[in-house]
Amino acid sequence: MEAEKAYKTLDRDSSPGPRLTVTGARLGEMTVVTTRGPATVPAWLFTVEGYAGPLKRAAVSPSKPPAPPIKPLGQEEVPTDVLAPLGGLTEVSKDSRSITVVATHGSCDDGPTVGVLETSGSVVLSASAAGSEDGNCSSEMRGEKVSVELDRPVGERLVLDAFTGRPVPYSEWPRTSQSWS
């Protein structure tokens, strides 16, 4: 994508307050995490007044996720202490035998757990909340990074969320753009 389009994806805040001043842009590269390890992609490197390093924005648009290979479940069908959606993939180890995902949970439980089912073509992650309690609880959604050890490297296998049936996207918590750093 052109630098102007990449910049406009950054400039979405219409609230009053101080603003960053972008003084330049040049084409470069950045590394993004994928389920198959790090990938180097073209990026716009924006020079921002007052900062030593550039703000990097991928110069490519993320592709549309493929259709899920299984029917997604819904929260109406399965309680979150049984199965919950993942918040995103945040890290793949150098040897691809460990992946870190953000698993969500509420304020009245003991935290998230993530199970794994490995096949020759996929790594299916199932997140749930441990130790759910009844009672007065806030409705906030909390995210916590959970590392999952695999029997073998991810390789060419898809990393899927059992709740949605879709590939787990690279994302931080709270969700942020998947293409800037």
Backbone torsions as a table, in degrees:
resi	resn	phi	psi	omega
1	MET	NA	156.1	178.7
2	GLU	-70.4	158.2	-178.7
3	ALA	-58.7	-40.2	-178.0
4	GLU	-63.3	-41.9	178.9
5	LYS	-65.9	-41.9	177.9
6	ALA	-61.8	-40.8	179.3
7	TYR	-64.0	-42.6	-178.4
8	LYS	-62.9	-28.4	177.1
9	THR	-71.6	-21.6	175.8
10	LEU	-83.8	-34.0	-172.5
11	ASP	-92.0	67.9	-177.7
12	ARG	-111.7	-1.8	-175.5
13	ASP	-90.8	117.8	-179.9
14	SER	-103.2	8.0	-179.1
15	SER	-74.5	153.7	177.6
16	PRO	-71.0	156.4	178.1
17	GLY	138.3	179.0	-178.5
18	PRO	-65.1	150.7	-179.6
19	ARG	-123.8	152.5	172.1
20	LEU	-83.4	145.8	179.1
21	THR	-107.8	117.6	177.3
22	VAL	-88.6	125.8	-176.1
23	THR	-109.4	-5.7	179.3
24	GLY	-176.3	166.3	177.6
25	ALA	-148.3	139.1	174.9
26	ARG	-142.5	151.9	-179.5
27	LEU	-78.9	134.7	178.6
28	GLY	-149.9	-144.6	179.5
29	GLU	-139.0	159.7	171.9
30	MET	-147.4	160.6	178.0
31	THR	-105.8	133.1	175.5
32	VAL	-120.6	152.6	179.1
33	VAL	-87.9	133.4	174.4
34	THR	-127.2	170.7	178.4
35	THR	-69.1	-11.4	178.4
36	ARG	-107.9	19.8	179.3
37	GLY	101.1	-177.3	-177.3
38	PRO	-66.9	145.8	176.1
39	ALA	-130.8	137.5	176.8
40	THR	-95.2	126.6	-177.4
41	VAL	-127.6	155.5	174.4
42	PRO	-63.3	144.8	-177.9
43	ALA	-146.6	150.8	170.3
44	TRP	-89.1	129.3	178.9
45	LEU	-105.1	104.0	-177.2
46	PHE	-89.8	126.5	174.1
47	THR	-82.5	125.8	-176.8
48	VAL	-116.8	128.8	-179.1
49	GLU	-55.8	129.9	177.4
50	GLY	90.5	-2.8	-179.5
51	TYR	-118.6	138.8	-178.1
52	ALA	-73.5	-40.4	-177.6
53	GLY	-103.3	162.1	-179.0
54	PRO	-79.9	157.7	169.4
55	LEU	-90.3	120.7	-175.2
56	LYS	-97.2	134.1	178.1
57	ARG	-133.3	121.9	-179.1
58	ALA	-53.4	138.5	-178.8
59	ALA	-93.4	15.7	177.2
60	VAL	-126.8	148.3	177.7
61	SER	-84.7	139.0	177.1
62	PRO	-62.5	142.2	178.2
63	SER	-75.3	156.6	177.3
64	LYS	-70.1	133.4	179.8
65	PRO	-61.1	146.9	177.7
66	PRO	-67.9	161.7	177.1
67	ALA	-62.9	141.8	-178.5
68	PRO	-65.0	141.8	179.0
69	PRO	-76.5	-11.6	177.6
70	ILE	-131.6	159.9	177.7
71	LYS	-69.7	128.9	178.7
72	PRO	-68.9	149.3	173.9
73	LEU	-88.7	165.5	176.1
74	GLY	-123.3	158.7	-179.8
75	GLN	-64.9	-24.1	177.6
76	GLU	-69.6	-28.1	-175.5
77	GLU	-87.6	-33.7	-174.3
78	VAL	-132.9	121.6	177.2
79	PRO	-63.0	149.0	-176.1
80	THR	-68.5	-15.0	173.9
81	ASP	-77.7	-10.1	175.3
82	VAL	-98.7	-44.8	-179.1
83	LEU	-157.4	136.4	-178.6
84	ALA	-138.6	155.8	178.4
85	PRO	-72.3	150.7	175.9
86	LEU	-83.8	149.3	177.9
87	GLY	-83.0	-18.1	178.1
88	GLY	144.3	165.2	177.0
89	LEU	-91.8	127.5	-177.6
90	THR	-112.4	-21.5	-177.0
91	GLU	-160.3	144.6	171.2
92	VAL	-124.7	128.0	-179.0
93	SER	-64.4	161.0	-178.5
94	LYS	-58.5	-34.9	179.7
95	ASP	-89.0	1.9	178.2
96	SER	60.5	21.6	178.2
97	ARG	-102.1	-0.2	177.9
98	SER	-140.3	133.0	176.0
99	ILE	-126.9	147.3	179.1
100	THR	-116.0	129.1	179.4
101	VAL	-126.4	159.5	172.7
102	VAL	-95.2	121.2	176.7
103	ALA	-108.5	140.2	-176.3
104	THR	-98.5	155.4	176.6
105	HIS	-160.2	172.9	-178.2
106	GLY	-103.2	-169.3	-176.4
107	SER	-87.6	-10.4	-178.0
108	CYS	-116.9	46.0	175.1
109	ASP	-144.4	178.7	-177.9
110	ASP	-92.4	6.6	179.5
111	GLY	112.0	175.7	-176.2
112	PRO	-86.4	155.4	169.7
113	THR	-129.6	150.4	179.2
114	VAL	-132.0	120.0	175.3
115	GLY	-95.4	160.8	-179.2
116	VAL	-136.0	138.7	173.3
117	LEU	-125.0	116.4	-178.6
118	GLU	-102.5	132.7	172.2
119	THR	-125.5	179.8	179.8
120	SER	-68.3	-24.2	-177.1
121	GLY	-111.6	-8.5	-176.4
122	SER	-154.6	162.7	171.2
123	VAL	-123.2	110.2	-177.1
124	VAL	-100.9	121.2	-179.4
125	LEU	-104.6	131.4	178.5
126	SER	-120.8	114.8	-178.7
127	ALA	-99.4	146.6	175.6
128	SER	-153.2	168.3	176.9
129	ALA	-99.9	134.4	-179.9
130	ALA	-92.2	143.1	171.9
131	GLY	62.6	44.8	178.6
132	SER	-62.5	140.8	179.2
133	GLU	-121.1	147.3	173.5
134	ASP	-85.3	160.2	177.7
135	GLY	129.4	-170.8	179.7
136	ASN	-76.0	116.6	-179.7
137	CYS	-134.2	146.9	174.5
138	SER	-72.0	158.9	-176.8
139	SER	-94.2	16.1	-178.9
140	GLU	-69.5	149.6	175.7
141	MET	-103.8	125.0	179.0
142	ARG	-107.8	146.3	177.2
143	GLY	-119.1	140.6	-179.3
144	GLU	-139.0	135.2	178.6
145	LYS	-74.5	131.7	-179.8
146	VAL	-129.3	126.4	177.1
147	SER	-90.0	137.1	-179.5
148	VAL	-120.2	123.7	178.3
149	GLU	-88.4	136.2	-179.3
150	LEU	-107.7	154.4	177.6
151	ASP	-69.6	-31.4	178.2
152	ARG	-146.6	165.5	-178.4
153	PRO	-57.3	151.1	179.1
154	VAL	-56.4	-46.3	179.4
155	GLY	59.0	-130.2	-178.5
156	GLU	-91.2	4.3	-177.3
157	ARG	-74.3	147.4	174.3
158	LEU	-80.4	141.6	173.4
159	VAL	-99.4	114.7	-173.7
160	LEU	-113.6	148.3	174.2
161	ASP	-93.9	118.7	-178.5
162	ALA	-60.4	-29.2	-177.8
163	PHE	-71.3	-45.6	-175.8
164	THR	-95.5	-22.5	-175.2
165	GLY	79.4	3.2	-176.2
166	ARG	-105.4	161.7	172.0
167	PRO	-59.5	145.1	179.1
168	VAL	-79.8	117.5	-178.8
169	PRO	-78.8	153.8	172.5
170	TYR	-68.1	128.7	-178.6
171	SER	-167.8	149.6	172.1
172	GLU	-96.2	173.1	175.8
173	TRP	-118.1	131.2	-5.4
174	PRO	-65.0	160.7	-176.7
175	ARG	-51.9	133.0	177.5
176	THR	-129.9	176.2	175.7
177	SER	-57.2	140.0	-179.8
178	GLN	-86.8	4.9	-172.3
179	SER	-134.6	31.5	174.7
180	TRP	-142.4	160.1	176.5
181	SER	-150.4	NA	NA
